Amino acid sequence: MPGRLTVCPTPIGNVDDLSPRARRALVEADIVACEDTRRAGRLFERLELERPRLVSNYEGNEAERARQLAQQIERGARVVLISDAGTPVISDPGFRLIRACLERDLEVEVLPGPSAVTTALVASALPADRWRFEGFLPRRAGELERVLGSPETVVAFESPRRLPASLAALAALAPDRPAAVCRELTKLHEEVSRGTLGELARRYRGEAKGEIVIVIGPATSAGAGPDVAFAVDALRRLVQSGARPRAAASVVAALTGTRANDLYRALTGRDPRE
């Protein structure tokens, strides 16, 4: 009889957040696939669980490891997939393993559990009826403008080293946009700072510490002025209908009071002068 793959979220900081189902899956696992075997080993120590067989599953070996683990499951192994913290696959390895199992008609069980993305979204006190996850914030100014043009609340990861520069770049584009910086969620030194992007950029001028999630309010909450999100959406619809991006951007700009170059950049991520 074939085994199964269980996708198992692990605590993002507080070990008490591990669910009974997740604990049982870890106890019953024949193999635990993890990003870093050392960190996984420390997790089992903190949970006071017997350490199973741990195998690394990271970006560099994920393709080959997915094939190997799927073969193990075919032979009856109970494999549990975890990440360093939170829910696997969300900006972490695991997608290829899930696909490899499904291609072989193997059972895949996904457990609910901790996620820094949804925890930060709720803690931010920003609109959560429509939102999207950006992964890590882009570096190029044009891509940041695209993020700020979103009609949904945006959730994104950021490194402590990059946080000051990213906030400064975002504040230069939309200083009055409401946002939140969520740091070390569920841990001893948890911090949720809410304010405008301008205020947060001034607060975090130096490198922060710990795991960081940024939440940015939707474009429509930015206050007075042209509805950039509406304009970008209108431009996208015109282009999907066959219009040329540059010409369509000029038309939408004239109708909405936005700048044609800004619309083109938000749609394509490219500078109009390139």
N, C-alpha and C positions, 0 to 999 in steps of 0.2 A: 504494500500500500504506500502511495506517495505521502510525503509529509506536507508541510505547509510553510508559507512565509507569513510572519506576523510583523507588521510595521508598528513599532512601539515607541510612542513619545516618552521622553524622560524629563525629569525636572529641569527647569532653566536656572534654578538656584536652590530652592528649598526642597529638600528630599521628601518632605511630607506631602508634596504634591503628586507623588507617584500613586496611581490608582491601584486598587486591588487587582483588577484585571491585568494591568501592566506588570505588577509584581509577580503574578502567577505565570505570565508568559516568560518572564526572565528566569524564574525558577525551573520551568519545564523545558527550557531551550536546550537543544543539543549543540547549537552553534549560535553565537551572537556576532553579527556583522556590524562593525563600528568604524567610525572615522579614525580614531586613535586608540589603540589597544591599551595604552597606559592610562588614558583618561577614563576609559571604560572600566578598567580594573579598579581605579579609585572609586568609581561610582558604586561598584559592587561592594567594596569595603564600607562605604558610607551607609549603604542599604543593609549591611550585615547579611549579605546573601553569598552563597557559595559561588565561586567564580567558574563559569562554564568555559568551553573552548571559545576563545576570542579570535576573530580574523579581521584584518583591516579591510576597509572598503572606502576608498577615497578617490578623488578625481583621477589620480595617476594610474590606478589599477582597476577602476570600476568596470570597464568593459569586460576584461578577462575574469574578474571576480564574479561578475553577474552570471557568466556561463558556468563557472565552477560551482557556485552555490545553488543554481537551478538544478544542476546534476545531482547534488547532494539531496535536494528536496525530492527529486524523482525517486531516489533510493530510500526515502522514508524519513529524512532528517527534519526536525523542527527547527527552522531558522528564524531568529528574531533580528530585525533590522533596527538599529538605533543610530542617533547622531550624537554629537558631543553634548548637546542640550536641546530640548524642545522636540518638535515634530520632524522626523526625517523627510527628505525631499524638498522641503521649503528652504531654498538656497543651500541645501546640503545634498550629499550623494544619496542614491537610492532609486532614482527613476529607472535606470537601466536594469536593476535587479527586478523591479516590479514588472517591467516589460518582458524580461526573459522568462519569468514565471508564467505570465499570461499567455505568451506564445506557446508554452508547453502545456497549457490547460491545467496549471497547478493552482492550488488554493492560495489566495492572498487575503489575509485578514488585517484590517486597519483599525487600530484602537484610537479612540479620542484621548486627548490629553493636553499637557502644557504647550503653549506656543507664545513666544515673545511678540509675535505679530498681533494677535487678537488681544493679548493682555495690554499692550501699549495703546491700541486703538481705543479700547474702553477707558483706560486711564487718562487719555488725552482730553476727554470731554469734548471732542470734536464730532461732527456728524458721522454716524456709523451706518446710516441706511444704505449709502452707496460708497464703496471704497475700493481701492486696489492696492496691491502689494508691488512695489517697484524693485525689490531685491536690494542691492546696494545702490546708493545714489550715483548717477553718472557724473563724469568729470567735466565734460564740455559744456560751455555756456548754453549752446543751442539745445542740448538735451535737458539741461536744467529748466530752461524756459518751457519745454514740452511738459515736464513734470508739473510746473506751476500752472500750466494751462488746463490741467485736468479738472473736469467738473465733479470728480469724486475726491473724497479725502484720500490722501496718499500716505502709505506706511512704507518706510524704508529703513534698512540697516545702515549704520555708518561706523567706521573705526574711530577709536579715541583720537588717534593722530590726525585724521582728516576732518574731524568735527568742526574745529574753528574755521577752516577754509571753506567748507561746504556751507556752513551757516552764513558766513560773510558773503559768499556768492549768491545764495538764495535771498538774503536781505537786500542786496544791491538791486535785485530784480523786483522784489515785492516786499518791502520793509514792513508793511502793515498787515500782511497775511497772518492769521492766527495759526499757531503751531505748538508743538510740545516736544521736548527732549526727554526721553525715558531712559534712565540709566540704572543698570544693575537690578532689573526687575526681579522681585521675590527674594532678593538677597538682603543681607544685613544693612547695607548702605544704599538701599533703593532710593531713587530720587526721580520725581516727575516735575519738570519745570515747564510751566505753561506761559504763553505770552505771544507777542508778535515775533516774526522772524528778526526784525531789527533788535528787539529787546533780548532775544535769545543769543543773537550774534554778539552783543555787547557782554552778555553774561559769560559766554564760553569763549573768551579770547585766547585762553591757554588750553593745552591738551587736557582732556578729561580722562577719567579712568573707568575701566569696566566695559561691559557690553552695552551698546547704545542703539536705541531705536528712535527715529525721528518720525513724527506724525505731522502732516501739513494739511490745513483746512482746504476745502474745495475753492476753486477760482471764484465761484459765485458769492463766496462769503467775504471777498476782499473789499467790499464797500462800493463807493461811487465809481463812476467811469464806465467805459465800454465793458460789456459782458464777453470777456475773452474766450471763455469756455464755449459759449454759444457760437461765437464767430469761428473758432477752430472747428467745431462740429459741422457748421454749415459748409466750410471750405472742404472738409473731408468728404462730405456727401456729394459736393459738386465734382470733385476729382474722381470719386467712385463712379459717377455717372458719365465720365469720359472727358471732363474739362481738363485743360492744361493747368498744372499747379500755379504757375506764376500769374497767368491771366485771371484765374479764379480768385487768387489772393487779392488782386487789385479790385475786383468787383466786390468781394465781401468787405474789404477794408472801407470802400466808399459807402457801403450801406450801413456799416456798424460803427464807424468812427475809430476803428483799430488801425494799426499800421500794417501795410501789406508785407513788409519784410518780416515783421514779428510773426505774422500768421504763417508765412511760408516756412520760417524756421521752426515753428512749433509743430507743423505738419510733417516736415521731412527730416528735421534734426540737422539740416545743412544751412550754412550761411548763404543767403541769396547771391552774394558776390562771388561765390566759388564756381 
